[in-house]
Amino acid sequence: MSLKGKNYYIDAAKRAMKWHEENINKMKACRFDTIAVHGIYSMQESLDFNQGSIIEPMYMSTSQAYRDSDEMEAALAYEVPTWCYSRIGNPSMYYLEGVLALIESYGTGLDASCCATSSGMAAIASAADNLLCFDPDKPDQKMNFVATCQVYGGTFQQFAIRKHQEKNIEWRQVINSADISEWESLIDEDTRFLYGEMPSNPGQAFFDLEKICELAKKHNLPVIVDATVASPALMRPLAFGADIVVQSVTKSLSTSGFGIGGAVIAKKNIRARYGSDLMKADFAMYLKALPNRDNGPNISPMNAILAVNDIRTLRSRMDRLSRSTLKIAKYLKQHKHIEQVDYLGLESHPLHELAKKYMVLVDSEYDEQYGGQKVNRYGHLMSFRVKGSAQDTRDVFDAFGMIWRATDLGRIKSVATIPAISTHSQQGEEGRRLADIPPTLIRLCIGGEHPDDIIADIEQALAVLDGKKISKSTPEYSAGGASSALLGW
């Protein structure tokens, strides 16, 4: 029989939460790199609960036990913090969510929270679906949302098929995202949110986020930004007025390629025409505690900790990869077999000046090597268009010897794909035309190799267009060999 009573646990939780709040406030006073390295995991927590482990432990347990019925009742009523079930919460997930909330809100003075998800697509669905709230006074209404058409192929499918086609929720596509008047022309009384991806994958579309947020404020609408390519090391949309950021944690935030994950990071008290006060007050925590509890798209503990470890070096990694990407983009721009290079870091790019306003290496002004000045960095993703046919493009792509052919990005190894036949194939020819993704476009995500070696691989691949003989890079598999057996051939 319990003699403590539920209030005993509630009071204890209040003391613990006060301590955690003080610890988080201490971390907020630190520089970006320190936050990325330590997150919200403290020495005291390590010594008190985790055997002195310096690195955040991976809690693989599916659930938490309780001391008695009073503690269980308080926990399951959300009256005290709980790890009741790892579909909802888990210490490892908490470490990832804590560090992401801090680095996305870094330098803004804002309070933010995070809900980590099983993938970037789960993050987009979690953010968007829960803002598509019905107006109780309009039972026959037709909701819509305004979003750029230059988005990742999976996002295009989610918006065009899962929402627009299957649920009759209209996606109003912004064709030229840099044109603010086009955004405003698509907003009406049934619009629920504004959504944009910047820089876009793969075309590097960009828009003036501050002006979009001013427009959203005028219409009392939330702004969602997919900032996966930039990462918080180069751009933090909350600082410019966005309400919600979605991240594919799999990509820029991580580098190992070991795990899949996503995240929704939201400031407190978001704008929204509809939805409960609870949802608006703390959107990410609302997702975690209620709809995502019921729908189950949250991240696994293992993938959470894998991401936490990669995030520790985010700033220096994005700095180095950005510099390598700019060097490679400049090389490609002058190459005789290249029609166009899409990279915001090139001064010739029509959106370069706009991107320059937003994409800045965090804390570069405190880095001695930059002489106390803020420096611009434009990320590790670029694309280039081969001067020739779709088959010419495939020939170049097939000739890569070191650059990996895959649909991935953000890896420590350089990876390329042809979006028209891979990441954006399902959206159809018309959808690709709107997004400006021709079959001659190769998306290239630069890794940690020396840029001269990447350039050498590109050079020998482009040589196929000169009719030069090169060694075939695609491996041959012999019948009955070990590789064939592994592939099931």
C-alpha positions in Angstrom: 0.0 0.0 0.0 1.3 3.4 -1.0 1.8 5.9 1.8 3.3 8.7 -0.2 0.4 9.9 -2.2 0.4 11.4 -5.7 1.3 14.9 -4.5 4.6 13.6 -3.2 5.7 12.7 -6.8 4.3 15.9 -8.2 6.3 18.0 -5.7 9.4 16.0 -6.4 8.9 16.5 -10.1 8.6 20.3 -9.7 12.0 20.4 -7.9 13.6 18.2 -10.6 12.1 20.4 -13.4 13.4 23.5 -11.7 16.9 22.1 -11.7 16.6 21.0 -15.3 15.4 24.5 -16.3 18.4 26.0 -14.5 20.7 23.7 -16.3 19.2 24.5 -19.7 19.5 28.2 -18.9 23.2 27.7 -18.2 23.6 26.0 -21.6 21.8 28.8 -23.3 24.6 31.2 -22.2 27.2 29.0 -24.0 28.4 29.3 -27.6 26.9 27.1 -30.3 29.7 24.5 -30.3 29.5 24.0 -26.6 25.7 23.4 -26.8 26.2 21.0 -29.7 28.8 19.0 -27.7 27.0 18.9 -24.4 23.4 19.4 -25.2 21.2 19.1 -22.1 23.1 16.2 -20.6 24.9 17.4 -17.4 27.7 16.0 -15.2 25.3 15.9 -12.3 22.8 13.7 -14.2 25.7 11.5 -15.3 26.9 11.0 -11.7 23.5 10.7 -10.1 21.8 8.4 -12.7 24.2 7.1 -15.3 27.2 5.6 -13.6 29.3 8.6 -14.5 28.9 8.1 -18.2 30.4 11.0 -20.1 28.5 10.3 -23.2 24.7 10.2 -23.2 23.5 6.6 -22.7 21.4 4.7 -25.1 18.2 3.6 -23.3 16.9 0.7 -25.2 14.2 -0.2 -22.7 10.7 0.0 -24.1 9.1 1.3 -20.9 9.6 2.6 -17.4 8.7 1.0 -14.1 7.1 3.0 -11.3 7.6 2.9 -7.5 3.9 2.6 -6.8 0.4 3.3 -8.1 0.6 6.9 -7.1 3.6 7.6 -9.2 2.1 5.7 -12.2 -1.1 7.6 -11.9 0.7 11.0 -11.9 3.0 10.0 -14.7 0.2 8.7 -17.0 -1.8 11.8 -16.4 1.3 13.9 -17.5 1.4 15.5 -14.1 5.1 14.5 -13.7 7.8 13.9 -16.4 7.8 10.3 -17.5 9.4 7.8 -19.9 6.3 5.6 -19.6 6.7 4.1 -23.1 9.4 4.6 -25.8 6.8 5.3 -28.4 6.1 8.5 -26.6 9.3 9.4 -24.6 12.6 8.0 -23.6 15.8 9.6 -22.1 17.7 9.1 -25.3 15.0 10.8 -27.3 15.0 13.6 -24.7 18.7 14.2 -25.2 18.2 14.7 -28.9 15.2 16.9 -28.6 16.9 19.0 -26.0 20.0 19.8 -28.1 17.9 20.5 -31.2 15.6 22.9 -29.4 18.7 24.8 -28.1 20.6 25.0 -31.3 17.6 25.9 -33.4 16.7 28.8 -31.0 20.4 29.8 -30.5 20.8 33.5 -30.4 17.1 34.3 -30.7 16.1 34.8 -27.1 13.1 32.5 -27.8 12.0 29.4 -25.9 11.5 26.4 -28.2 10.8 22.8 -27.8 11.3 19.7 -30.1 9.5 16.5 -31.0 11.9 14.0 -32.6 10.3 11.7 -35.2 11.2 8.6 -37.1 12.1 10.4 -40.3 12.1 13.8 -41.9 8.8 12.9 -43.7 7.2 12.0 -40.4 8.3 15.4 -39.1 6.6 17.2 -42.1 3.4 15.1 -41.6 3.4 15.8 -37.9 3.8 19.5 -38.3 1.4 20.0 -41.3 -1.4 17.6 -40.3 -1.9 19.0 -36.9 -2.3 22.5 -38.3 -5.0 21.4 -40.7 -7.7 22.1 -38.1 -11.4 22.4 -39.0 -13.4 25.6 -38.4 -16.3 24.4 -36.2 -18.5 27.1 -37.9 -17.8 25.7 -41.4 -18.5 22.0 -41.5 -18.3 22.0 -45.3 -15.2 24.0 -45.7 -12.3 23.2 -48.0 -9.0 23.8 -46.3 -5.9 24.8 -48.1 -2.2 25.4 -47.4 0.3 27.5 -49.4 3.7 25.9 -50.1 6.5 26.2 -52.5 6.6 23.6 -55.3 10.4 23.4 -55.1 10.5 20.8 -52.4 12.1 17.4 -51.8 10.3 14.7 -53.9 8.9 12.9 -50.8 7.4 16.2 -49.6 5.9 16.8 -53.1 4.2 13.4 -52.9 2.9 14.0 -49.3 1.4 17.3 -50.3 0.1 16.4 -53.8 -1.1 12.8 -53.2 -1.6 12.2 -49.5 -3.2 15.6 -48.8 -4.4 17.2 -52.0 -5.6 14.1 -53.9 -6.6 11.7 -51.2 -7.9 14.1 -48.5 -9.1 17.0 -50.7 -6.9 19.5 -48.8 -5.8 21.9 -51.5 -2.0 22.5 -51.9 -1.7 26.0 -53.4 1.7 25.9 -55.1 4.1 28.8 -55.1 6.0 28.6 -58.3 8.4 31.5 -57.8 9.1 31.4 -54.1 11.1 34.7 -54.3 7.9 36.5 -55.4 6.2 37.7 -52.2 3.1 38.8 -54.1 2.6 35.3 -55.5 2.5 34.0 -51.9 -0.1 36.6 -50.9 -2.3 36.0 -53.9 -2.8 32.3 -52.8 -3.9 33.1 -49.2 -7.5 33.2 -48.3 -9.7 32.6 -45.2 -9.4 28.9 -45.5 -5.6 28.8 -45.6 -4.0 27.0 -42.6 -0.3 27.6 -42.9 2.6 28.7 -45.2 5.4 26.2 -45.9 8.7 26.6 -47.7 12.0 24.6 -48.1 15.1 26.8 -48.2 17.5 26.1 -49.8 15.4 23.6 -51.7 16.6 20.1 -52.7 17.9 20.0 -55.3 17.3 23.3 -57.1 18.5 25.8 -54.4 15.3 27.8 -54.5 15.2 30.5 -51.8 12.9 33.2 -50.5 12.9 36.2 -48.2 11.8 34.6 -45.0 11.4 37.8 -43.0 8.9 39.1 -45.6 7.0 35.8 -45.7 6.8 35.9 -41.9 5.5 39.5 -42.0 2.9 38.3 -44.5 1.9 35.4 -42.2 1.6 37.7 -39.3 -0.8 39.9 -41.3 -3.0 36.8 -41.9 -2.4 35.1 -38.5 -0.9 32.1 -40.1 2.0 29.9 -38.9 5.1 29.6 -41.1 6.8 26.2 -41.4 10.3 26.0 -42.9 12.2 22.9 -43.9 15.8 23.9 -43.3 17.3 20.5 -43.6 20.0 21.5 -46.2 21.3 24.5 -44.2 21.0 23.0 -40.7 21.1 25.3 -37.6 24.8 25.9 -38.2 24.1 28.1 -41.2 20.5 29.3 -40.7 17.9 29.3 -37.9 14.5 30.2 -39.3 13.0 30.9 -35.8 15.3 33.9 -35.6 13.6 35.5 -38.7 10.0 35.0 -37.5 9.2 31.4 -38.5 7.0 29.4 -36.1 8.1 25.9 -36.9 11.2 24.3 -38.3 11.3 20.7 -39.7 14.5 18.8 -40.1 15.4 15.5 -41.7 17.8 14.7 -38.9 19.2 12.0 -41.3 20.8 14.6 -43.5 22.9 17.6 -42.6 22.6 17.2 -38.8 24.0 13.7 -39.1 27.0 12.6 -41.0 27.5 8.9 -40.3 24.6 7.5 -42.3 23.8 5.1 -39.5 20.3 6.2 -38.6 17.0 7.8 -39.9 15.3 10.6 -38.0 13.4 13.8 -38.2 12.4 16.7 -35.9 9.8 19.4 -35.4 11.2 22.4 -33.5 8.7 25.1 -32.6 8.8 28.3 -30.7 6.3 28.7 -27.9 3.0 30.5 -28.7 2.9 29.9 -32.4 0.4 31.8 -34.7 -2.6 29.8 -35.9 -6.1 30.6 -36.9 -7.5 27.4 -35.5 -6.5 24.7 -33.0 -6.5 24.5 -29.3 -4.8 26.9 -26.9 -2.6 23.9 -25.8 -1.5 23.3 -29.3 -0.5 26.9 -29.9 1.2 27.4 -26.5 3.8 24.6 -27.0 3.3 23.0 -30.4 6.2 20.5 -30.3 5.3 19.2 -26.8 1.7 19.0 -27.8 2.7 16.8 -30.8 4.8 14.6 -28.6 2.3 14.1 -25.8 -0.9 13.8 -27.8 -1.2 13.2 -31.5 2.2 11.5 -31.9 1.6 9.5 -28.8 -1.5 8.1 -30.6 -0.1 7.9 -34.2 3.3 6.6 -33.2 5.8 8.3 -35.6 8.4 9.2 -33.0 12.1 8.3 -33.2 13.8 5.2 -31.8 16.3 5.6 -28.9 19.2 4.2 -31.0 18.7 6.6 -33.9 18.3 9.4 -31.4 21.7 8.8 -29.8 23.4 8.2 -33.2 22.2 11.7 -34.2 23.3 13.3 -30.9 26.9 12.1 -31.5 26.9 13.5 -35.1 25.5 16.9 -34.0 28.5 17.5 -31.8 30.7 18.6 -34.7 28.0 20.2 -36.8 29.4 23.8 -37.1 32.9 22.9 -38.1 31.6 20.2 -40.4 29.2 22.5 -42.2 32.0 25.1 -42.5 34.4 22.8 -44.1 31.9 21.1 -46.4 30.5 24.5 -47.5 34.0 25.7 -48.5 34.7 22.5 -50.4 31.3 22.8 -52.2 32.0 26.4 -53.3 35.4 25.3 -54.8 33.7 22.5 -56.7 30.9 24.7 -57.9 33.4 27.2 -59.3 35.2 24.4 -61.1 32.0 23.1 -62.7 30.8 26.6 -63.7 33.7 27.0 -66.1 33.6 23.5 -67.5 32.8 23.1 -71.2 30.4 20.2 -70.6 28.3 22.0 -67.9 25.3 24.1 -68.9 24.4 25.4 -65.5 25.5 25.2 -61.8 22.9 25.7 -59.1 24.7 26.8 -55.9 23.7 29.8 -53.8 27.4 30.4 -52.9 28.1 31.5 -56.5 27.9 35.2 -56.9 26.4 34.7 -60.3 23.4 32.9 -58.8 20.3 35.1 -59.0 19.4 34.5 -55.4 23.0 34.8 -54.0 22.4 38.2 -52.4 19.2 37.1 -50.8 20.8 33.9 -49.5 23.7 36.0 -48.2 21.3 37.7 -45.8 20.3 34.4 -44.1 23.0 31.8 -44.6 25.8 32.7 -42.1 28.2 30.4 -40.3 27.0 30.6 -36.7 29.5 32.2 -34.3 32.0 32.9 -37.1 32.5 36.4 -35.6 34.0 34.7 -32.5 36.4 32.6 -34.6 39.9 34.0 -34.8 40.5 32.7 -38.3 37.7 34.9 -39.6 39.0 38.1 -37.9 36.0 38.8 -35.9 33.7 39.0 -39.0 30.6 37.0 -39.8 31.1 34.8 -42.8 28.6 33.3 -45.2 28.4 29.6 -45.9 26.0 28.0 -48.3 26.0 24.4 -47.4 27.1 21.1 -49.0 24.3 20.6 -51.5 24.5 21.7 -55.1 23.4 20.6 -58.5 24.7 20.9 -62.0 23.2 20.4 -65.5 25.1 18.5 -68.1 25.3 20.1 -71.5 23.7 17.4 -73.6 21.0 14.8 -73.4 19.5 12.7 -70.6 21.6 9.8 -71.8 24.7 11.9 -71.7 23.9 12.8 -68.1 23.5 9.1 -67.2 26.8 8.3 -68.9 28.5 11.0 -66.7 26.7 9.7 -63.6 27.7 6.1 -64.3 31.3 7.1 -64.7 31.8 8.4 -61.1 34.4 6.3 -59.4 34.6 7.7 -55.9 31.3 9.7 -55.7 28.6 7.3 -54.6 25.5 6.9 -56.7 22.6 7.0 -54.1 19.6 9.0 -53.1 21.2 10.0 -49.8 22.6 13.3 -48.8 24.5 14.8 -45.8 26.9 12.0 -45.6 30.6 12.3 -44.8 31.1 10.7 -48.2 30.1 12.5 -51.4 26.9 11.2 -52.9 25.2 12.0 -56.2 21.9 11.2 -57.8 19.8 12.1 -60.8 16.6 13.5 -59.2 14.4 13.0 -62.3 14.9 9.3 -62.1 15.1 8.9 -58.3 14.1 11.3 -55.6 11.7 13.3 -57.8 10.6 10.6 -60.2 7.1 10.1 -58.8 6.0 13.7 -59.1 5.8 13.3 -62.8 7.1 15.3 -65.7 4.8 18.3 -65.1 5.7 18.4 -61.4 9.4 18.3 -62.3 8.9 21.1 -64.9 7.3 23.3 -62.3 10.2 22.6 -59.8 12.8 23.1 -62.6 14.3 19.6 -62.4 15.3 18.5 -65.9 16.6 15.0 -66.7 20.1 16.6 -67.3 20.4 17.7 -63.6 22.7 15.8 -61.3 22.4 16.6 -57.6 25.8 16.4 -55.8 26.2 16.4 -52.0 29.8 17.1 -51.0 31.4 15.0 -48.3 34.6 15.3 -46.3 37.0 14.1 -49.0 39.6 16.7 -50.2 37.9 18.8 -52.8 40.7 18.2 -55.3 40.0 14.5 -55.2 36.3 15.1 -55.8 37.1 17.4 -58.7 39.4 14.7 -60.2 36.5 12.2 -60.1 34.1 14.6 -61.7 36.7 15.5 -64.3 37.2 11.9 -65.4 33.5 11.3 -65.4 32.8 14.3 -67.6 35.6 12.9 -70.0 33.1 10.4 -71.3 31.5 13.2 -73.2 34.8 13.6 -75.1 34.7 10.0 -76.2 37.7 9.2 -74.0 38.1 5.6 -72.8 37.8 5.3 -69.0 37.7 2.4 -66.6 34.2 1.2 -65.7 33.4 2.2 -62.1 30.3 0.0 -61.7 31.4 -3.3 -60.1 30.8 -6.5 -62.0 29.2 -9.4 -60.2 30.0 -13.0 -61.2 27.4 -15.7 -60.9 27.7 -17.5 -57.6 30.1 -14.9 -56.0 29.8 -13.7 -52.5 28.3 -10.3 -53.6 25.8 -12.1 -55.8 24.6 -14.2 -52.8 24.3 -11.1 -50.6 22.2 -9.3 -53.2 20.0 -12.3 -53.7 21.0 -12.8 -57.4 
